[in-house]
């Protein structure tokens, strides 16, 4: 399936675009913050951050979608977006997952929610996905609040355990939304 190109998504002061290698410094700074990385075992070094950034760039080349670099008032806020996970050996099998990670300065300001709204709209309208999953650690209440506000439904039947270095065995609590549920929530004015 050929996807239409998507250079930038924007809403008010929020802009989202594909990552480039020029983003490596800001991306590394984001992943060096112990609070930002607390749910995944703590900071990662610049080499690991650059490898992760390259997977995000590669996802766009391979699938036509992935994580977006998010800017609020022209400041790098972090990332949000839907990633395709093609591996059969993932506990959930192949799937599409929306996720986000923001610098602390942007926590509690609605940036994750607004950016995730744009990313879900893109996933269901431009890309044509039928459903999207999201998962987080059981104690990551901030992300769970964003998932709820977006209209995702808790799927405890899909919760999983997976080995994630440096955490070790990581417990993922799963949420999901279908294209139909997304369209219904948007027609009724969103999930405020």
TIVO-2410 file (N, C-alpha, C; in nm, 3 decimals):
# residues 192
REC num residu      c1      c2      c3 atome chaine
REC   1      X   0.084  -0.117   0.000     N      A
REC   1      X   0.000   0.000   0.000    CA      A
REC   1      X   0.089   0.123   0.000     C      A
REC   2      X   0.067   0.213  -0.095     N      A
REC   2      X   0.144   0.337  -0.102    CA      A
REC   2      X   0.076   0.442  -0.016     C      A
REC   3      X   0.150   0.497   0.079     N      A
REC   3      X   0.097   0.600   0.166    CA      A
REC   3      X   0.131   0.737   0.111     C      A
REC   4      X   0.041   0.830   0.131     N      A
REC   4      X   0.071   0.967   0.090    CA      A
REC   4      X   0.179   1.023   0.182     C      A
REC   5      X   0.268   1.105   0.128     N      A
REC   5      X   0.375   1.159   0.212    CA      A
REC   5      X   0.319   1.249   0.321     C      A
REC   6      X   0.388   1.255   0.431     N      A
REC   6      X   0.345   1.337   0.543    CA      A
REC   6      X   0.465   1.413   0.598     C      A
REC   7      X   0.487   1.536   0.554     N      A
REC   7      X   0.603   1.608   0.604    CA      A
REC   7      X   0.586   1.660   0.746     C      A
REC   8      X   0.471   1.721   0.780     N      A
REC   8      X   0.451   1.784   0.910    CA      A
REC   8      X   0.305   1.773   0.951     C      A
REC   9      X   0.281   1.747   1.079     N      A
REC   9      X   0.148   1.758   1.139    CA      A
REC   9      X   0.154   1.877   1.234     C      A
REC  10      X   0.048   1.954   1.239     N      A
REC  10      X   0.051   2.072   1.327    CA      A
REC  10      X  -0.088   2.100   1.382     C      A
REC  11      X  -0.090   2.155   1.502     N      A
REC  11      X  -0.212   2.201   1.566    CA      A
REC  11      X  -0.173   2.311   1.664     C      A
REC  12      X  -0.212   2.433   1.633     N      A
REC  12      X  -0.175   2.546   1.718    CA      A
REC  12      X  -0.025   2.559   1.728     C      A
REC  13      X   0.027   2.559   1.851     N      A
REC  13      X   0.170   2.576   1.874    CA      A
REC  13      X   0.248   2.445   1.865     C      A
REC  14      X   0.179   2.335   1.836     N      A
REC  14      X   0.240   2.202   1.832    CA      A
REC  14      X   0.272   2.163   1.688     C      A
REC  15      X   0.394   2.116   1.665     N      A
REC  15      X   0.433   2.065   1.533    CA      A
REC  15      X   0.499   1.930   1.550     C      A
REC  16      X   0.474   1.840   1.454     N      A
REC  16      X   0.532   1.707   1.454    CA      A
REC  16      X   0.586   1.677   1.315     C      A
REC  17      X   0.707   1.619   1.312     N      A
REC  17      X   0.766   1.583   1.185    CA      A
REC  17      X   0.849   1.456   1.202     C      A
REC  18      X   0.888   1.399   1.090     N      A
REC  18      X   0.975   1.282   1.094    CA      A
REC  18      X   1.110   1.320   1.156     C      A
REC  19      X   1.170   1.223   1.225     N      A
REC  19      X   1.304   1.243   1.280    CA      A
REC  19      X   1.409   1.239   1.169     C      A
REC  20      X   1.519   1.311   1.193     N      A
REC  20      X   1.638   1.300   1.109    CA      A
REC  20      X   1.757   1.280   1.204     C      A
REC  21      X   1.872   1.245   1.148     N      A
REC  21      X   1.992   1.230   1.231    CA      A
REC  21      X   2.033   1.362   1.296     C      A
REC  22      X   1.988   1.474   1.241     N      A
REC  22      X   2.017   1.604   1.302    CA      A
REC  22      X   1.951   1.620   1.439     C      A
REC  23      X   1.857   1.532   1.471     N      A
REC  23      X   1.788   1.537   1.600    CA      A
REC  23      X   1.861   1.459   1.709     C      A
REC  24      X   1.978   1.402   1.677     N      A
REC  24      X   2.042   1.310   1.770    CA      A
REC  24      X   2.080   1.375   1.904     C      A
REC  25      X   2.121   1.500   1.904     N      A
REC  25      X   2.159   1.565   2.030    CA      A
REC  25      X   2.039   1.577   2.125     C      A
REC  26      X   1.929   1.633   2.075     N      A
REC  26      X   1.808   1.647   2.158    CA      A
REC  26      X   1.753   1.511   2.199     C      A
REC  27      X   1.756   1.415   2.108     N      A
REC  27      X   1.707   1.280   2.136    CA      A
REC  27      X   1.790   1.217   2.248     C      A
REC  28      X   1.922   1.234   2.242     N      A
REC  28      X   2.011   1.180   2.346    CA      A
REC  28      X   1.985   1.247   2.481     C      A
REC  29      X   1.965   1.380   2.480     N      A
REC  29      X   1.936   1.452   2.605    CA      A
REC  29      X   1.807   1.401   2.668     C      A
REC  30      X   1.705   1.376   2.587     N      A
REC  30      X   1.578   1.323   2.636    CA      A
REC  30      X   1.601   1.190   2.708     C      A
REC  31      X   1.680   1.102   2.647     N      A
REC  31      X   1.702   0.968   2.701    CA      A
REC  31      X   1.807   0.963   2.812     C      A
REC  32      X   1.871   1.077   2.841     N      A
REC  32      X   1.968   1.084   2.950    CA      A
REC  32      X   1.904   1.129   3.081     C      A
REC  33      X   1.778   1.170   3.077     N      A
REC  33      X   1.709   1.220   3.196    CA      A
REC  33      X   1.655   1.102   3.278     C      A
REC  34      X   1.700   1.087   3.403     N      A
REC  34      X   1.655   0.973   3.485    CA      A
REC  34      X   1.504   0.971   3.508     C      A
REC  35      X   1.441   1.088   3.523     N      A
REC  35      X   1.295   1.091   3.544    CA      A
REC  35      X   1.221   1.049   3.419     C      A
REC  36      X   1.265   1.097   3.304     N      A
REC  36      X   1.201   1.065   3.177    CA      A
REC  36      X   1.212   0.915   3.148     C      A
REC  37      X   1.324   0.855   3.187     N      A
REC  37      X   1.350   0.714   3.155    CA      A
REC  37      X   1.322   0.619   3.271     C      A
REC  38      X   1.260   0.668   3.378     N      A
REC  38      X   1.238   0.587   3.497    CA      A
REC  38      X   1.160   0.459   3.468     C      A
REC  39      X   1.061   0.466   3.380     N      A
REC  39      X   0.977   0.347   3.353    CA      A
REC  39      X   1.050   0.239   3.275     C      A
REC  40      X   1.166   0.271   3.219     N      A
REC  40      X   1.243   0.172   3.142    CA      A
REC  40      X   1.381   0.147   3.202     C      A
REC  41      X   1.393   0.166   3.332     N      A
REC  41      X   1.517   0.129   3.399    CA      A
REC  41      X   1.622   0.238   3.408     C      A
REC  42      X   1.592   0.358   3.363     N      A
REC  42      X   1.686   0.468   3.376    CA      A
REC  42      X   1.745   0.511   3.243     C      A
REC  43      X   1.833   0.609   3.248     N      A
REC  43      X   1.890   0.669   3.127    CA      A
REC  43      X   1.965   0.569   3.041     C      A
REC  44      X   1.973   0.602   2.913     N      A
REC  44      X   2.058   0.525   2.821    CA      A
REC  44      X   2.166   0.620   2.769     C      A
REC  45      X   2.278   0.563   2.728     N      A
REC  45      X   2.389   0.648   2.684    CA      A
REC  45      X   2.365   0.696   2.541     C      A
REC  46      X   2.443   0.797   2.497     N      A
REC  46      X   2.423   0.855   2.364    CA      A
REC  46      X   2.431   0.753   2.250     C      A
REC  47      X   2.517   0.653   2.264     N      A
REC  47      X   2.528   0.551   2.158    CA      A
REC  47      X   2.398   0.471   2.146     C      A
REC  48      X   2.341   0.432   2.260     N      A
REC  48      X   2.213   0.360   2.260    CA      A
REC  48      X   2.100   0.449   2.208     C      A
REC  49      X   2.103   0.576   2.247     N      A
REC  49      X   1.999   0.670   2.200    CA      A
REC  49      X   2.007   0.686   2.049     C      A
REC  50      X   2.129   0.696   1.995     N      A
REC  50      X   2.143   0.710   1.850    CA      A
REC  50      X   2.093   0.586   1.777     C      A
REC  51      X   2.119   0.468   1.832     N      A
REC  51      X   2.068   0.344   1.772    CA      A
REC  51      X   1.915   0.343   1.772     C      A
REC  52      X   1.857   0.389   1.882     N      A
REC  52      X   1.710   0.396   1.891    CA      A
REC  52      X   1.655   0.496   1.790     C      A
REC  53      X   1.719   0.612   1.779     N      A
REC  53      X   1.677   0.713   1.682    CA      A
REC  53      X   1.681   0.655   1.540     C      A
REC  54      X   1.784   0.578   1.509     N      A
REC  54      X   1.795   0.518   1.376    CA      A
REC  54      X   1.682   0.419   1.349     C      A
REC  55      X   1.634   0.348   1.454     N      A
REC  55      X   1.518   0.259   1.433    CA      A
REC  55      X   1.393   0.339   1.400     C      A
REC  56      X   1.380   0.458   1.459     N      A
REC  56      X   1.265   0.543   1.430    CA      A
REC  56      X   1.272   0.597   1.287     C      A
REC  57      X   1.390   0.637   1.244     N      A
REC  57      X   1.408   0.684   1.107    CA      A
REC  57      X   1.383   0.570   1.009     C      A
REC  58      X   1.435   0.452   1.041     N      A
REC  58      X   1.417   0.334   0.955    CA      A
REC  58      X   1.270   0.295   0.943     C      A
REC  59      X   1.193   0.309   1.052     N      A
REC  59      X   1.051   0.273   1.048    CA      A
REC  59      X   0.978   0.354   0.941     C      A
REC  60      X   1.009   0.483   0.932     N      A
REC  60      X   0.946   0.567   0.829    CA      A
REC  60      X   0.982   0.518   0.689     C      A
REC  61      X   1.108   0.480   0.670     N      A
REC  61      X   1.152   0.432   0.538    CA      A
REC  61      X   1.086   0.299   0.503     C      A
REC  62      X   1.071   0.210   0.600     N      A
REC  62      X   1.016   0.076   0.576    CA      A
REC  62      X   0.864   0.073   0.567     C      A
REC  63      X   0.797   0.147   0.656     N      A
REC  63      X   0.652   0.133   0.669    CA      A
REC  63      X   0.572   0.258   0.633     C      A
REC  64      X   0.638   0.373   0.625     N      A
REC  64      X   0.568   0.496   0.592    CA      A
REC  64      X   0.508   0.565   0.713     C      A
REC  65      X   0.541   0.519   0.832     N      A
REC  65      X   0.497   0.584   0.955    CA      A
REC  65      X   0.586   0.540   1.070     C      A
REC  66      X   0.577   0.613   1.182     N      A
REC  66      X   0.660   0.585   1.298    CA      A
REC  66      X   0.648   0.696   1.400     C      A
REC  67      X   0.749   0.709   1.484     N      A
REC  67      X   0.749   0.814   1.586    CA      A
REC  67      X   0.780   0.948   1.520     C      A
REC  68      X   0.711   1.051   1.568     N      A
REC  68      X   0.733   1.188   1.524    CA      A
REC  68      X   0.818   1.262   1.627     C      A
REC  69      X   0.905   1.350   1.580     N      A
REC  69      X   0.968   1.449   1.668    CA      A
REC  69      X   0.861   1.554   1.696     C      A
REC  70      X   0.842   1.587   1.824     N      A
REC  70      X   0.737   1.681   1.865    CA      A
REC  70      X   0.801   1.810   1.913     C      A
REC  71      X   0.748   1.922   1.862     N      A
REC  71      X   0.795   2.054   1.900    CA      A
REC  71      X   0.676   2.135   1.951     C      A
REC  72      X   0.694   2.198   2.065     N      A
REC  72      X   0.593   2.288   2.120    CA      A
REC  72      X   0.656   2.427   2.123     C      A
REC  73      X   0.594   2.520   2.051     N      A
REC  73      X   0.648   2.656   2.040    CA      A
REC  73      X   0.795   2.653   1.997     C      A
REC  74      X   0.823   2.568   1.898     N      A
REC  74      X   0.956   2.553   1.837    CA      A
REC  74      X   1.061   2.491   1.929     C      A
REC  75      X   1.022   2.441   2.046     N      A
REC  75      X   1.115   2.372   2.136    CA      A
REC  75      X   1.092   2.221   2.125     C      A
REC  76      X   1.201   2.144   2.120     N      A
REC  76      X   1.189   1.999   2.114    CA      A
REC  76      X   1.125   1.949   2.243     C      A
REC  77      X   1.010   1.885   2.229     N      A
REC  77      X   0.937   1.835   2.346    CA      A
REC  77      X   0.960   1.686   2.370     C      A
REC  78      X   0.988   1.610   2.263     N      A
REC  78      X   1.005   1.466   2.274    CA      A
REC  78      X   0.952   1.397   2.150     C      A
REC  79      X   0.889   1.282   2.171     N      A
REC  79      X   0.832   1.211   2.057    CA      A
REC  79      X   0.698   1.149   2.090     C      A
REC  80      X   0.621   1.131   1.985     N      A
REC  80      X   0.490   1.065   1.991    CA      A
REC  80      X   0.470   1.000   1.855     C      A
REC  81      X   0.406   0.885   1.852     N      A
REC  81      X   0.372   0.828   1.723    CA      A
REC  81      X   0.344   0.680   1.730     C      A
REC  82      X   0.295   0.628   1.618     N      A
REC  82      X   0.259   0.487   1.605    CA      A
REC  82      X   0.372   0.414   1.536     C      A
REC  83      X   0.421   0.309   1.601     N      A
REC  83      X   0.527   0.224   1.545    CA      A
REC  83      X   0.466   0.090   1.507     C      A
REC  84      X   0.510   0.040   1.394     N      A
REC  84      X   0.473  -0.096   1.356    CA      A
REC  84      X   0.577  -0.191   1.414     C      A
REC  85      X   0.531  -0.291   1.486     N      A
REC  85      X   0.618  -0.394   1.542    CA      A
REC  85      X   0.589  -0.523   1.464     C      A
REC  86      X   0.675  -0.560   1.368     N      A
REC  86      X   0.644  -0.671   1.280    CA      A
REC  86      X   0.680  -0.809   1.333     C      A
REC  87      X   0.749  -0.817   1.446     N      A
REC  87      X   0.804  -0.945   1.490    CA      A
REC  87      X   0.698  -1.040   1.546     C      A
REC  88      X   0.703  -1.162   1.497     N      A
REC  88      X   0.613  -1.267   1.547    CA      A
REC  88      X   0.646  -1.303   1.691     C      A
REC  89      X   0.774  -1.287   1.733     N      A
REC  89      X   0.814  -1.332   1.866    CA      A
REC  89      X   0.783  -1.232   1.977     C      A
REC  90      X   0.724  -1.116   1.944     N      A
REC  90      X   0.678  -1.025   2.049    CA      A
REC  90      X   0.559  -1.092   2.118     C      A
REC  91      X   0.544  -1.074   2.250     N      A
REC  91      X   0.431  -1.137   2.319    CA      A
REC  91      X   0.294  -1.105   2.257     C      A
REC  92      X   0.282  -0.990   2.190     N      A
REC  92      X   0.156  -0.952   2.125    CA      A
REC  92      X   0.155  -0.986   1.976     C      A
REC  93      X   0.263  -1.047   1.925     N      A
REC  93      X   0.273  -1.073   1.782    CA      A
REC  93      X   0.289  -0.941   1.708     C      A
REC  94      X   0.278  -0.941   1.575     N      A
REC  94      X   0.287  -0.816   1.500    CA      A
REC  94      X   0.173  -0.722   1.540     C      A
REC  95      X   0.206  -0.595   1.559     N      A
REC  95      X   0.105  -0.499   1.601    CA      A
REC  95      X   0.154  -0.357   1.576     C      A
REC  96      X   0.063  -0.262   1.590     N      A
REC  96      X   0.094  -0.120   1.580    CA      A
REC  96      X   0.069  -0.059   1.717     C      A
REC  97      X   0.168   0.018   1.766     N      A
REC  97      X   0.165   0.069   1.904    CA      A
REC  97      X   0.192   0.218   1.906     C      A
REC  98      X   0.103   0.292   1.973     N      A
REC  98      X   0.129   0.435   1.993    CA      A
REC  98      X   0.201   0.452   2.125     C      A
REC  99      X   0.303   0.538   2.122     N      A
REC  99      X   0.379   0.565   2.242    CA      A
REC  99      X   0.430   0.707   2.241     C      A
REC 100      X   0.479   0.751   2.355     N      A
REC 100      X   0.530   0.886   2.368    CA      A
REC 100      X   0.633   0.892   2.479     C      A
REC 101      X   0.720   0.990   2.468     N      A
REC 101      X   0.819   1.020   2.571    CA      A
REC 101      X   0.851   1.168   2.557     C      A
REC 102      X   0.828   1.243   2.665     N      A
REC 102      X   0.847   1.388   2.660    CA      A
REC 102      X   0.946   1.435   2.766     C      A
REC 103      X   1.014   1.544   2.733     N      A
REC 103      X   1.098   1.612   2.832    CA      A
REC 103      X   1.010   1.657   2.948     C      A
REC 104      X   1.066   1.656   3.068     N      A
REC 104      X   0.991   1.693   3.189    CA      A
REC 104      X   0.924   1.829   3.179     C      A
REC 105      X   0.987   1.923   3.111     N      A
REC 105      X   0.931   2.058   3.100    CA      A
REC 105      X   0.795   2.058   3.032     C      A
REC 106      X   0.760   1.950   2.962     N      A
REC 106      X   0.633   1.944   2.890    CA      A
REC 106      X   0.532   1.849   2.955     C      A
REC 107      X   0.565   1.795   3.071     N      A
REC 107      X   0.472   1.708   3.141    CA      A
REC 107      X   0.357   1.792   3.197     C      A
REC 108      X   0.237   1.734   3.197     N      A
REC 108      X   0.122   1.798   3.259    CA      A
REC 108      X   0.067   1.917   3.183     C      A
REC 109      X   0.106   1.935   3.058     N      A
REC 109      X   0.062   2.051   2.980    CA      A
REC 109      X  -0.024   2.011   2.860     C      A
REC 110      X  -0.061   1.884   2.853     N      A
REC 110      X  -0.146   1.839   2.743    CA      A
REC 110      X  -0.073   1.811   2.613     C      A
REC 111      X   0.059   1.821   2.613     N      A
REC 111      X   0.135   1.800   2.489    CA      A
REC 111      X   0.124   1.655   2.442     C      A
REC 112      X   0.140   1.559   2.532     N      A
REC 112      X   0.129   1.417   2.492    CA      A
REC 112      X  -0.009   1.388   2.434     C      A
REC 113      X  -0.113   1.439   2.499     N      A
REC 113      X  -0.249   1.416   2.451    CA      A
REC 113      X  -0.271   1.477   2.313     C      A
REC 114      X  -0.235   1.604   2.296     N      A
REC 114      X  -0.257   1.671   2.166    CA      A
REC 114      X  -0.177   1.605   2.054     C      A
REC 115      X  -0.051   1.569   2.084     N      A
REC 115      X   0.032   1.503   1.983    CA      A
REC 115      X  -0.021   1.364   1.951     C      A
REC 116      X  -0.065   1.291   2.053     N      A
REC 116      X  -0.118   1.156   2.030    CA      A
REC 116      X  -0.248   1.162   1.951     C      A
REC 117      X  -0.330   1.265   1.973     N      A
REC 117      X  -0.450   1.283   1.892    CA      A
REC 117      X  -0.414   1.295   1.744     C      A
REC 118      X  -0.315   1.378   1.714     N      A
REC 118      X  -0.272   1.395   1.575    CA      A
REC 118      X  -0.217   1.264   1.519     C      A
REC 119      X  -0.139   1.193   1.600     N      A
REC 119      X  -0.080   1.067   1.553    CA      A
REC 119      X  -0.188   0.961   1.529     C      A
REC 120      X  -0.289   0.953   1.615     N      A
REC 120      X  -0.397   0.857   1.594    CA      A
REC 120      X  -0.480   0.894   1.471     C      A
REC 121      X  -0.506   1.022   1.452     N      A
REC 121      X  -0.578   1.065   1.333    CA      A
REC 121      X  -0.501   1.021   1.208     C      A
REC 122      X  -0.371   1.041   1.208     N      A
REC 122      X  -0.286   0.999   1.097    CA      A
REC 122      X  -0.292   0.847   1.079     C      A
REC 123      X  -0.285   0.774   1.189     N      A
REC 123      X  -0.285   0.627   1.183    CA      A
REC 123      X  -0.413   0.573   1.122     C      A
REC 124      X  -0.526   0.631   1.157     N      A
REC 124      X  -0.653   0.578   1.109    CA      A
REC 124      X  -0.697   0.636   0.975     C      A
REC 125      X  -0.652   0.756   0.942     N      A
REC 125      X  -0.697   0.819   0.817    CA      A
REC 125      X  -0.596   0.808   0.704     C      A
REC 126      X  -0.474   0.852   0.724     N      A
REC 126      X  -0.375   0.843   0.616    CA      A
REC 126      X  -0.323   0.700   0.600     C      A
REC 127      X  -0.288   0.636   0.711     N      A
REC 127      X  -0.228   0.503   0.705    CA      A
REC 127      X  -0.334   0.395   0.684     C      A
REC 128      X  -0.451   0.413   0.744     N      A
REC 128      X  -0.559   0.316   0.727    CA      A
REC 128      X  -0.553   0.197   0.821     C      A
REC 129      X  -0.492   0.214   0.939     N      A
REC 129      X  -0.488   0.105   1.036    CA      A
REC 129      X  -0.628   0.078   1.091     C      A
REC 130      X  -0.653  -0.046   1.129     N      A
REC 130      X  -0.784  -0.080   1.185    CA      A
REC 130      X  -0.785  -0.070   1.337     C      A
REC 131      X  -0.667  -0.082   1.400     N      A
REC 131      X  -0.658  -0.070   1.545    CA      A
REC 131      X  -0.515  -0.035   1.584     C      A
REC 132      X  -0.502   0.020   1.705     N      A
REC 132      X  -0.372   0.058   1.759    CA      A
REC 132      X  -0.370   0.017   1.906     C      A
REC 133      X  -0.257  -0.037   1.950     N      A
REC 133      X  -0.236  -0.071   2.090    CA      A
REC 133      X  -0.148   0.035   2.156     C      A
REC 134      X  -0.151   0.036   2.288     N      A
REC 134      X  -0.057   0.115   2.366    CA      A
REC 134      X  -0.029   0.036   2.492     C      A
REC 135      X   0.093   0.044   2.543     N      A
REC 135      X   0.123  -0.027   2.667    CA      A
REC 135      X   0.223   0.050   2.750     C      A
REC 136      X   0.213   0.026   2.880     N      A
REC 136      X   0.299   0.095   2.975    CA      A
REC 136      X   0.315   0.011   3.100     C      A
REC 137      X   0.410   0.050   3.182     N      A
REC 137      X   0.430  -0.017   3.311    CA      A
REC 137      X   0.308   0.008   3.400     C      A
REC 138      X   0.279  -0.086   3.491     N      A
REC 138      X   0.161  -0.071   3.577    CA      A
REC 138      X   0.159   0.057   3.660     C      A
REC 139      X   0.276   0.110   3.697     N      A
REC 139      X   0.279   0.229   3.782    CA      A
REC 139      X   0.297   0.359   3.703     C      A
REC 140      X   0.289   0.355   3.571     N      A
REC 140      X   0.303   0.476   3.490    CA      A
REC 140      X   0.165   0.539   3.472     C      A
REC 141      X   0.118   0.603   3.578     N      A
REC 141      X  -0.017   0.659   3.580    CA      A
REC 141      X  -0.033   0.778   3.485     C      A
REC 142      X   0.075   0.851   3.459     N      A
REC 142      X   0.066   0.964   3.365    CA      A
REC 142      X   0.028   0.914   3.226     C      A
REC 143      X   0.098   0.811   3.178     N      A
REC 143      X   0.067   0.758   3.045    CA      A
REC 143      X  -0.072   0.695   3.042     C      A
REC 144      X  -0.108   0.627   3.149     N      A
REC 144      X  -0.241   0.567   3.154    CA      A
REC 144      X  -0.350   0.673   3.148     C      A
REC 145      X  -0.327   0.788   3.209     N      A
REC 145      X  -0.426   0.896   3.202    CA      A
REC 145      X  -0.440   0.948   3.059     C      A
REC 146      X  -0.328   0.958   2.987     N      A
REC 146      X  -0.334   1.000   2.847    CA      A
REC 146      X  -0.411   0.896   2.765     C      A
REC 147      X  -0.383   0.769   2.787     N      A
REC 147      X  -0.454   0.663   2.714    CA      A
REC 147      X  -0.604   0.673   2.737     C      A
REC 148      X  -0.643   0.690   2.862     N      A
REC 148      X  -0.785   0.703   2.895    CA      A
REC 148      X  -0.847   0.824   2.826     C      A
REC 149      X  -0.778   0.937   2.834     N      A
REC 149      X  -0.830   1.060   2.775    CA      A
REC 149      X  -0.844   1.048   2.623     C      A
REC 150      X  -0.756   0.969   2.560     N      A
REC 150      X  -0.763   0.946   2.416    CA      A
REC 150      X  -0.878   0.852   2.377     C      A
REC 151      X  -0.935   0.784   2.475     N      A
REC 151      X  -1.044   0.691   2.446    CA      A
REC 151      X  -1.000   0.547   2.429     C      A
REC 152      X  -0.874   0.516   2.462     N      A
REC 152      X  -0.829   0.378   2.454    CA      A
REC 152      X  -0.894   0.297   2.566     C      A
REC 153      X  -0.918   0.171   2.541     N      A
REC 153      X  -0.979   0.081   2.639    CA      A
REC 153      X  -0.874  -0.010   2.699     C      A
REC 154      X  -0.882  -0.031   2.829     N      A
REC 154      X  -0.790  -0.119   2.900    CA      A
REC 154      X  -0.813  -0.262   2.854     C      A
REC 155      X  -0.706  -0.334   2.820     N      A
REC 155      X  -0.712  -0.472   2.772    CA      A
REC 155      X  -0.626  -0.562   2.860     C      A
REC 156      X  -0.673  -0.590   2.981     N      A
REC 156      X  -0.594  -0.672   3.074    CA      A
REC 156      X  -0.572  -0.813   3.019     C      A
REC 157      X  -0.658  -0.858   2.928     N      A
REC 157      X  -0.640  -0.990   2.868    CA      A
REC 157      X  -0.518  -0.996   2.777     C      A
REC 158      X  -0.460  -0.880   2.742     N      A
REC 158      X  -0.343  -0.874   2.655    CA      A
REC 158      X  -0.215  -0.836   2.730     C      A
REC 159      X  -0.222  -0.813   2.862     N      A
REC 159      X  -0.103  -0.778   2.938    CA      A
REC 159      X   0.007  -0.882   2.915     C      A
REC 160      X   0.133  -0.839   2.921     N      A
REC 160      X   0.241  -0.930   2.888    CA      A
REC 160      X   0.365  -0.900   2.971     C      A
REC 161      X   0.455  -0.996   2.972     N      A
REC 161      X   0.587  -0.982   3.031    CA      A
REC 161      X   0.689  -0.999   2.919     C      A
REC 162      X   0.792  -0.914   2.921     N      A
REC 162      X   0.897  -0.926   2.821    CA      A
REC 162      X   1.028  -0.877   2.881     C      A
REC 163      X   1.137  -0.937   2.836     N      A
REC 163      X   1.269  -0.896   2.884    CA      A
REC 163      X   1.313  -0.770   2.810     C      A
REC 164      X   1.332  -0.660   2.886     N      A
REC 164      X   1.379  -0.533   2.831    CA      A
REC 164      X   1.505  -0.493   2.908     C      A
REC 165      X   1.622  -0.497   2.844     N      A
REC 165      X   1.741  -0.445   2.913    CA      A
REC 165      X   1.725  -0.296   2.932     C      A
REC 166      X   1.766  -0.231   3.036     N      A
REC 166      X   1.830  -0.288   3.154    CA      A
REC 166      X   1.732  -0.326   3.264     C      A
REC 167      X   1.602  -0.314   3.237     N      A
REC 167      X   1.500  -0.341   3.339    CA      A
REC 167      X   1.498  -0.486   3.381     C      A
REC 168      X   1.517  -0.576   3.287     N      A
REC 168      X   1.497  -0.718   3.310    CA      A
REC 168      X   1.358  -0.754   3.262     C      A
REC 169      X   1.284  -0.826   3.343     N      A
REC 169      X   1.148  -0.863   3.305    CA      A
REC 169      X   1.056  -0.744   3.326     C      A
REC 170      X   0.995  -0.696   3.217     N      A
REC 170      X   0.910  -0.578   3.219    CA      A
REC 170      X   0.765  -0.619   3.200     C      A
REC 171      X   0.676  -0.563   3.281     N      A
REC 171      X   0.533  -0.593   3.271    CA      A
REC 171      X   0.464  -0.482   3.193     C      A
REC 172      X   0.399  -0.520   3.084     N      A
REC 172      X   0.327  -0.424   3.002    CA      A
REC 172      X   0.177  -0.435   3.023     C      A
REC 173      X   0.114  -0.325   3.060     N      A
REC 173      X  -0.032  -0.318   3.068    CA      A
REC 173      X  -0.081  -0.259   2.937     C      A
REC 174      X  -0.176  -0.326   2.874     N      A
REC 174      X  -0.215  -0.295   2.737    CA      A
REC 174      X  -0.349  -0.222   2.731     C      A
REC 175      X  -0.356  -0.127   2.639     N      A
REC 175      X  -0.476  -0.051   2.607    CA      A
REC 175      X  -0.492  -0.057   2.455     C      A
REC 176      X  -0.613  -0.037   2.404     N      A
REC 176      X  -0.631  -0.040   2.259    CA      A
REC 176      X  -0.746   0.051   2.215     C      A
REC 177      X  -0.744   0.080   2.085     N      A
REC 177      X  -0.854   0.155   2.024    CA      A
REC 177      X  -0.865   0.111   1.879     C      A
REC 178      X  -0.987   0.103   1.829     N      A
REC 178      X  -1.010   0.070   1.689    CA      A
REC 178      X  -1.037   0.198   1.611     C      A
REC 179      X  -1.024   0.187   1.479     N      A
REC 179      X  -1.053   0.302   1.393    CA      A
REC 179      X  -1.198   0.346   1.411     C      A
REC 180      X  -1.288   0.250   1.425     N      A
REC 180      X  -1.430   0.282   1.443    CA      A
REC 180      X  -1.454   0.358   1.573     C      A
REC 181      X  -1.393   0.310   1.684     N      A
REC 181      X  -1.408   0.378   1.812    CA      A
REC 181      X  -1.347   0.518   1.806     C      A
REC 182      X  -1.234   0.533   1.737     N      A
REC 182      X  -1.171   0.664   1.722    CA      A
REC 182      X  -1.264   0.759   1.648     C      A
REC 183      X  -1.319   0.713   1.536     N      A
REC 183      X  -1.410   0.798   1.458    CA      A
REC 183      X  -1.531   0.840   1.539     C      A
REC 184      X  -1.587   0.747   1.616     N      A
REC 184      X  -1.703   0.778   1.700    CA      A
REC 184      X  -1.668   0.883   1.804     C      A
REC 185      X  -1.550   0.869   1.868     N      A
REC 185      X  -1.512   0.966   1.971    CA      A
REC 185      X  -1.486   1.103   1.911     C      A
REC 186      X  -1.433   1.108   1.789     N      A
REC 186      X  -1.407   1.238   1.725    CA      A
REC 186      X  -1.536   1.305   1.683     C      A
REC 187      X  -1.632   1.226   1.636     N      A
REC 187      X  -1.762   1.284   1.598    CA      A
REC 187      X  -1.837   1.338   1.718     C      A
REC 188      X  -1.813   1.276   1.836     N      A
REC 188      X  -1.884   1.321   1.956    CA      A
REC 188      X  -1.805   1.427   2.032     C      A
REC 189      X  -1.701   1.480   1.970     N      A
REC 189      X  -1.629   1.591   2.031    CA      A
REC 189      X  -1.505   1.553   2.107     C      A
REC 190      X  -1.453   1.433   2.088     N      A
REC 190      X  -1.329   1.393   2.154    CA      A
REC 190      X  -1.354   1.335   2.291     C      A
REC 191      X  -1.245   1.306   2.360     N      A
REC 191      X  -1.252   1.237   2.489    CA      A
REC 191      X  -1.204   1.326   2.602     C      A
REC 192      X  -1.255   1.445   2.612     N      A
REC 192      X  -1.213   1.537   2.719    CA      A
REC 192      X  -1.246   1.483   2.855     C      A
***
